[in-house]
Amino acid sequence: MEETGGRRTIPEVEILARLPLRSIARFKSVCKRWNSVIESDYFHRLFVSLHRHSSSSWSLMFRTKYLHPMTQPIGFHGCDTWDLPKSLVSYIIPFQPYPTLPTSEYYFVASSNGLTWIDVFLSRNYNNVYSYKSFVGNPVLQQWVEIPPAPDPWVRNPDPWYPSPFSAVGMVTRLDNGVVSSFKMVRTIEMGMVDRYVDGLYLWRVCVYSSETGLWNIKKLYSPRAVGNFGFDSLHGILYMWDRFMYSNGPGVLIAHDFYGPDADDQCQIIPLPGVDHKKARRGLTTSGEDVIFVEAIHRRLSVWRLLNDEEYISERWQLIREINMPSFVSDVNCFPLAMNPFDADIVYLWLRQDRCLASGNLQTQEFIVHQESDDSSSSEVDCCCRVNASDTVEYLEEFRNGVFMLFQFVLPRWMDSVPPTTKLIFLFRGFLTFQFAYY
């Protein structure tokens, strides 16, 4: 193998780098030399450069509710970067990291930059307190990390403390040169007013697990608003939660905290959401690219804002990027914004409650498409197969009346990121990665 200026110049490198990751993963097992080439920084940079305009597989995911199955409203697979033969949720279900663990009660908790957090609940005591195991991993690579149990903050309680399925708030990740280098998991211990005689200051006690240390730490945070039990991650390591005063028809606020910020930072940031106070408004919070996006639909008028980052911040935190009139087939009171395309902020996904189906729209061309129930079909948006699961989506969305939709975007990265090293690593071999680590 010849090298010029630190670059490998063998012809097969150029050939391999043009293949999808599904094929490249197989070639890692051919021999040690090929494995070394594929894992090199040069090959990584070359692959990303050659596929920078290629699409990647992704799915919208509901956070699992008790006794509700793991549901993917819409997903794209078979895309150029990975060329997966099936939807992303198929790589999670059934989830069985150990043969002895049950598979009936497991919960999709959070996702960030291709990593997924799954809780498996094992038993329940007389106080309806669960024992559980937590796992973080890359479902497609079938590589999972078992997370040690969180510490017991109630040392005087004779019963062991286990968070409920809904005390897990979210997960954030850190990227180095586009590769996930670490992750943090956040669980709420308690939320209460600092002083019941002083309105407007809340103490939020959380357990934070860091893959860099392999440990949980208890942290006290302060917020002018009560923090909910569900948050989503931007690509900057910031966890966002939503809150709104009771009986209000307004959009509410975002509560944000940077869990990769200074340890001394114990304040949550409050970001008022744009939009109007209207009882018929339908709203969604999502991300696209590296931006937090807020969508509001009122009487067929669809407005889309982008959250400005600190460098762009002047006097307004939100920038109105699109405002259009939706087509006549979209009912003015039954249209719910679900999410934006993670790679294209001009594509929005809507739930049409009256028709019980999904629709997607291009905000630039103002063309909308209704998606009926399907197994696998081609997509006009990207060179992918699109799978729509409208029937199971109905069960989740029929319960929704007012508020803000916040769905997870399970987006595969543009490279085979391994799970950042931590305490205990488990490899599950299934599908096209069966012989990934077998060398000859």
N, C-alpha and C positions, 0 to 999 in steps of 0.2 A: 504494500500500500504506500503510494507516494504522497508526500505532503509538500505543499508550496505555500509559504507564508502562513503556516498553521492550518491550512485547509486541505482536506482530503480530496483528491482529484480523481479517484477511481470512477469509472463510468457508472457502476451500479448505484452509486450514491444519488446521482441525478435521476436515475430511473426510479429508485425506491421512493424518493421524495415526492414524486408526482402521483404516487398511489394513495388511496384513502387509508386512514388510520386502521381500519379493520384489517386490511391486507398487511400493513406494516407490522401490526402486532403479531401476526403469524410468522413473518420473516425473522422476528427476534429469536425464535427457537431453532433456526436453521443451524447456527453455529455461534461460538463465542465472539468471533470477529464481527459478524453481522450485528449481533446484539450490542457490541461496543460502538459500532458505527452509528446505529440508530439512537443510542442513548447519548451521543455526543452533542455538545452545545451547537456545533456547526450544523449538524443534521437538523436539529430543532429549528434553528434560524432559517435554514433553507426551506424546510417544509412550510413554515408559517409564511414565508415570503411567496412561495409558489401558490399557496392556497388562500392568500389574503382576501381574494374576492369570492371565495367559495362559501357556500352556506353550511351551517352546522345544525345537527339535530337538537330539537328542544321541545318542551311540553309545558302546557299550563297544568298545574296540580293544585287540587284542594288540599288544605291541611286536614288530616284525617280526624273525623269526629267519632265519638264513642258509638260502636255498633254500625258505623258506616264504612263501606269498603274504600280502599284507596282509589281515588277517581282522577282520571285525566280527561278534562273536557275536550281538549284538542292537542294533537301532537304531530310533529314532523320528523320523519326518519327517512333513511335512504339518501340523505344529503351528501354532497360531494366530499366534505371533510372526513366523515366517518363511514358512510355507506352502510349503515346499520340495516339489517333485514327486518327489524320489527321495532315497535314503538318503545320509548324509554321506560314506560311503566312496566313493560314485560321483563325488564332486567331487575326489577325490585320484587315482583310477585312471582312465586312465593318467596318470602324472605326467611331463610333458615341458615343462620351463620354456624350453628352447631346442630348435629343430628338429633340431640336430645332436647333441644328447645322447641316448645310448641310454636306453631305458625299461625294460630287463629287470631291472636290479638297483637298486632303490631301497628305502629302509627307512624305515618310520614309527618315529621315535625317541622323540618326546615330544609332549605337548599341554598347553596351559595357557591357560585363559580364551579359548578359541576360536582361538588360534594353534597351528600345527602345525609340527613340526620334521621335515624329510625329508632324508636323506642319499642322494645318487646316487653310486654307485661306478662309476668309469670304466675303470680298468685295474689290473693287478696285476703286480708285478715278480717277480724270481726268488726273493726272500725272502718271497713271499706277502704283501707289504705293498701296501695299496690306495691308489690316488689317488682322490679323491672331491671332490664339491661339496656344500655344505650350503645348505639353503633353509629359511626360516621364512616362514609366510604364513597368510592366511585362505583356505582352499580354496574356500569358497562364493563369496567375492568374486573369486576367482582373482587374488589379489594376493600376490606373493611377493617376498621380499628374498633376494638371494644373499649369503651370509656369507663374508667373506674367510677364507683358510686360517688355521688356528691356527699359532702360531709353533713352531719346532723347538726343543724343550728340550734335545735332545742335540746340541749344536753340534759335538762331536768325532766324531760318527757320520758316516761318509762317505755313508751312504744317507739319503735324506730320511725324515723321521718323519711317518707318517700314523697316526692312531688307528684301531684296528680298529672294526668296527661296534658292538662291545660296550663300548667305552671311553666312549661318550657316556652320561652319567649322567642328565641331565634338564634341564628348562627351568623358569624361574620368571618371573613377570610382576608388574608393579606397576600398580595401578588408581588412577586419579584420577577421582572422581565417577562410578564405575562403568565407566569407559572405560580400556582398556589404554593406558598411556602409555609403557611401556618393557618390555623383556624381557632376560633373561640366559640364556646357554647354558653348561652345565658339562660339561667332559670331564676324565676322569681321566688323569693322566700316569703316576703310580706310587703304589703303596700298600705301605708297609713299616714294620717296627718301627723306632722311633727308635734304640733300643739293644737289640741282640739279647740282652744280659745283663739287661735290665730289662723284665719282662713287663708288658703292659697299657698301652702308649702307642704309637700308630701315627702316622706322618707320611703325610698324604694330600695329594699335590701335584696341583693341578687347573689347567686353563686355563679362564678365565671370559670369555665374550664379552658385552659390554654394548652394547645398541642406542643408549644415550645417548652413548657415545664412539665407537662403530664400531670398537673395538679389543679384542683379546684380552689378558688379563693373567694371569700365572702367580701362584698364591697357595698358600701353605703352610697347611694346617690340621692340627690335632692331635685325635686321637680315642682314647678308651680301648678302642674296639672297631674291628676292621677294617671298612672301608666297602666295600659291594658295588658292582656296576656298573649298578645300576638304582635310580632314585628317582622319587618322584612329588611333585607340587607341591600345596600347599594354596592357598587364596586370599590368603594373607598373605605370599607371596614366600619361604616356607621350603621347602627341599627335604628330603624324608624318605627315608631308606634303611632297609632291614631287615637284621638280622643275628641269627644264632643259633649257639651253640656246636655243633661237630660231635657227632653221635650223641645230641643232646638231642631230647626230645619236647616240650619246653616251647615257649611262644609266641615267645620271643626278645625282642629290643629294637628300638626305633626309634632311628636315628641322625639327628639333625636339625641343620641349619645354615641360618641366615638370610643369604642372599647379598645382601640389601638392607640388612643391618645395618652397623654401623661397620666401616671398613676394618681397624681394629686387632683386631677380633674374630677370633681364629684357633682357637677351640675349638668342637668339635662337642658337642652335647648328647645324652646317653643317656637314653632314656625307656623303662623296662621295660613290656612289654605285659601286659595283664591275662590272665586265663584260667588253666588248670591244665596241669600236666605230664601229658600223656596221649597214648599212641601212636596212638589212633584219632581224635584231634581234627583237624578240618578248619577252616582259618582263612582269612580274607580281610582285606586292608587297602584302604580306599577313602575317598572323601570324599562328603559330602552337605551342600549349602549351603556354609557356610564351615567346616565341622567335619571333622576326621579321624575316621573310623569304623573300629572293629575288630570283626570278626564271628567267632564260634567256634561250631562245631556238634559236639556229642558225644552219640551215642545219641539222636538226634532232639530233643535239647535245643539250642535256638538262643539264643545270648546276644549282645547288641549293646552296645558301649561307645562313648562319645564322649570324645575327648581334650579336656580342659579347657584353656583358654588361660591366659595369665599372670595376667590379672585375676581369674580364677575359682580359680586354684591356691591350695589351702590345705594339705592333707596328702596328698591322692590326686590323681593326674594323670588318672585315668579315671573316668567316670561311667557306671554301668550304666543304660541307658535302656530296654531291652526284654529280656525273657527269656520264651520261649514253648516249648511242645511242638509240634513239627511234625507234620503229618498222617501217617497210617500208610503212605501210598504212597511216602513219602520214606525210602529205605534209610538205616540208621544209619551205614554205613561208606562209602557211595558218594555222599554229598551234599557238594558243595564250594561254599562261599559265594564268589560272584564279585564282587559289588558292591552298593552301595545306589543307589537312585534319586537323582540329583544335586539334585533339587528337593523330595524327600519322603523323610525318614529313616525312614518307616514301611514303605517298600517295598524288599524285598531280592530279589536275583536269585541263583539257585542253579543249579549244574550237576549233573544226575543221571547219574552215569557208567554205572550199570547200564542205564538206559533210553536213554542217549545223547541227552538232550534238556535244554532249559532250563526252569526253573520260576521263577515270581515269586510272592511272598507279601506280603500286607498284614499287618504285625505287630500292627496295632491290632485289625483284625477277625479275624485269624488265618485268612484265606481264601487259598488257594494255587491257582495256575493253571499247568498244564503247557503249554509252547509247543513245538509241533512245527515242523518245517522249513516256512518260508513265504516267499513273495516280498513281498507287501504285504497286511496285514490290519489291521482296526481294532483299537484297544487299548481295553480297559475302564478302564485306569488314567488315561489322559489323552486329550484330543481329538486323537489323532495316528494315523498309520499305523505299524504295528509290523512290522519285518522281522527274522526269526530265521534265522541261518545255523548250523544245528547240525552239518551234515556237515563243514564246514571246521574248526569248533571242536573236533571230535573229535581231529583230528591234533595239535592243541596240547595238549589236556588229557590225552590218553592217556599222554603222557610224564611227567605230573606225579604224584608219589607222596607227597611230604611237604613241608611248608613253609607258606608263606603266599601266597595269590593276590594279585597286585597288577596290575590291569588299568587301562588309561588310560580316563578318561571324556572323550571328545571332545564338549564341550558348547558349543553356539553361544551367544554373548552375546545380550542383549536389545536390542542396537543394532548397526548396521553399523560396527563398529570397523575402521578402516583399520590396516594394519601400521604400528607406530611407525616414523618416519623413521630411516634409517640410511644405509649407504654407497651401495648400488645397488638401485634399485627396478625391479621387472619387473611389468608388467601382462599377464596372460593373459586373453583374452576368449573366454568360452565360455558357452553357455546363456543365462540370462535377463539377464546383465549385459553383453551384447555391445556395446551402445551407451551404456554408462554415462557415458563422458566425451566424447560427441559432442554439441556444442551447436549450436543453430541461431539 
